[in-house]
Amino acid sequence: MSRFPRSNRRQQHRNSAIWLGAFGGIFFLVGLGFLVLGMVPTVIDAVRMRQWEPVPAQVVEARLASSRSSSGNATSRVHARYRYVIDGRTYTGERVAVSNMADNLGDFWYQLGWQLKSAQQQGKPVTAWVNPSDASDAVLDRSLRWPLLGFWAIFLVVFGGVGGGMLAWARHSWRKAAQPEQALATSQPWMAHPAWAGPSIASNMRAERWVFTVMGLVFLVFGASVSALALPQAVNGRPIVWVVLVFPLVGLAMCWHAIKRWRQHRRYGAAALVLAPHPAPLGGSVVMHLDLPVQAGPQARVVVALSCLERSTSGNGDDRRTSENLQWENEGIAKLLPTPSGTRIQWQTNVPGHLPPSASPDEDGTVWRVSVTGQGLDGDFSAHYDIPVFATGTSASFSAPDDRLAFGQANLPSEESLLRERIAAVCQVGMNMQGRLVLDQPYARMRRVQMPWLIMGVAFLASGTYLWRKDALGGWMGILFGGLGLLALVLSLWHLGNRRKVTLDRSQGATVERWLLGIPVGRRRYAQMIERLSLYRSYGLQVSGQRPENIWQVRAHPLGGKAFVLADSISGEEAARLLMSDIARHTGWSAGT
C-alpha cells in the first residue's frame, strides 16, 4: 500500500486552512482598519481643506490634554474653541487639526497648544480655514502630518501584509485539500508529488529566500519605525525601551541572510540535483550530481551529505512547531568534473536498507535530505534537497561510457578526512614523550553553541537587574529574569572556559586533568582496568538553514567503576566512532557501542 494516506493529508490541509484563515482574517482586518478608518479619511480631509478659505478667528479656550497609559506612555492632544465671523454671522469651531487623535509622535500637539494658548492670553487672532460650502465646518491647522501617516502605514504593512499572506496560504491549503485523488500504482508512491516525479530535484532554497526576505523586511520596517518613536524615551531615562532595538537588528540579520541567498541564486541559478537511479534505492547505491555555471579552481572543495531525519509536528495554528531529529548521516567530498558550461558536482553513496523510505513532503515521518556545501568556487555555495528514497531494488550503474562520470571507487578516504577534521576541531590527538596517548580538548571548543547562550544570559541578567531595581511585580520579575540569565551565563562560561586533557595508557589507566580559565580545577587518575569504551549522545543541534547534527561523547568504563568522559563536543556519530577506534587501537581497550 502507499505510505501516503490522502485522507489524512486532506484533513490536515483543511485544518491548516481554517486556522490560518481565522488568524489571517483578524490580522488583515486590523490592517484594513488603519487604512479605512485612519489613513484614507485623513488624506481626503487634508486634500479637501486645500480649497478652504482663511478667516481670522478668536481663540476662546485652549488647553493641552495629556493622558498616561498603564505602561507609562503619555499621549497628548489639544482641545480648543474659537469664534469666527462669516457674512456677519458668528460661528464657533472646535476642530483643531485634520486628525484630532491623541498621540506622542513628535511635538506637534505641544507646539500647537502653546501657539493657541498664547493667542488666547494675548487676544491675538489666529487663522481658521473654513469650508466654503459649509461655514460651520472649520479647522485651525490643515497640515498633513506625515509622521502620523507613517505610523499608521507600519500597522497597515505589518498586520495587513501578514494577514494577507496567511489568507493566501490558507487559500492554497484549502485548494490543495480539494484536489482530486490521483490513481497511482502502489509501487510508485513518489509519483504523487510533482517535485519527485522526475530525477531532477529542486532545492529548498527558493522558499527560504522568500521567507527571510519578507520576514526580514517586516522586522526591519516595523522595528526601525518603533525604535525611532521609542528611543527618545530611552534617552530621557527609560533604559528598558532600548529593548526595541532587537527588532531592527533581527530584521537586519534576516535581510543579510536573504541577500546572500539571492546573490547565490543569481550566481549559480536553480542548481537542481539529479539522481541516478530515480528514486534513490534503499539498500543500494545512488549517484547524484548538479551542474554549476562556474569553473572550479584548484582550491575548490564541495562536501555532500545524505541525512535521514525524523520529522514531527506538534501544536496547531500559531503554536504549530516542526522538529527534525537526525537518525543517520553519511558525508563525503564530491568529485568536481569540468563541463563546457562550468562544473559538475558528483557524489556516490550507499543507502542503508534498514531505514524507512521517504514520507510524504506534507506529512510527519522520514525525510531524506541531501546537503551540499561548497568552498573555493565563485563564492560559497550551499543548498538542501529533500529527495525520494524507496525500496525499488535498483542501484547505481558504474558502467558509464565516459570515464569522467564513472565512480569505480568508494569515497572512504574523503569521508575519513572529513571525520578527522571534525575531531581536530574539538580534540588534539597525539602521543607524549612516554608513548602515551593524549587527548587535549581546548577552551571554547563549542563556542558556536555556547556564544548565543552567553549573549542571552547577559541580556536576561541585565533585564532582571533593571526590573529588580524598578521593583516590578514586587521584584519577582527581576528575580525570574535575573536567575535565568545568571544560570545561562554560568553554564556558558563553564563550557567556554574549560579545558580537558586525558592521558591514556593500557597498563596505567587514564589521567583526566581540567582547567577553568587557565586555573587547574581537577586532576583524577583512573588506575583500574578499563573494561570497554562507549559512545554517548549528549544533545542534538537544529539551526534554521543548516542540517541537524548530533553531539557525542567518548566514554571509558572502568572495571567495577563509574564511566567517565574521555572526549566531548564531537559532531556526528561517525567522527566519535572513529576517535573511539583510534583510542582502542592505541590502548587495546574494547570498543563498544
Buried (B, 14 or more C-beta within 10 A) or exposed (E): EBBBEBEEBBEBBBBBBBBBBBBBBEBBEBBBBBBEEBBEEBEEBBEBBEEBEEBEBBBEEBEBEEEEEEEEBEBBBBBBBBEBEBEEEEBEBBBBBBBEEBBBBEEBBEEBBBBBBEBBEEEEEBEBBBBEEEBEBBBBBBEBBEBBBEBBBBBBBBBBBBBBBBBEBBBBBBEBBEEEEEEBEEEBBBBBBEBBEEBEBBBBBEEBBEBBBBBBBBBBBBBBBBBBBBBEBBEEEBEBBBBBBEBBBBBBBBBEBBBBBBEBBEBBEEBBBBBBBBBBBBBBBBBBBBBBEBBBEEEBBBBBBBBBBBBEEEEEEEEEEEBBEBBBBBBBBBBBBEEEEBBBBBBBBBBEEEBBBBBBBBBBBBBBBBBBBBEBBBEEBBBBBBBBBBBBEBBBEEEBEEEEBBBEEEBEEBBBEBBBEBBEBBBEBEEEEEEBBBBBBEBEBBEEBBEEBBEBBBBBBBBBBBBBEEEBEEBEBBBBBBEBBBBBBEBBBEBBBBBBBBBBBEEEBBBBBBBBEEEEEEEEEBEBEBBBBBBEEBEEBEEEEEBBBBBBBBBBBBEEEEBBBBBBBBBBBBBBBBBBEBBBEBBEBEBEE
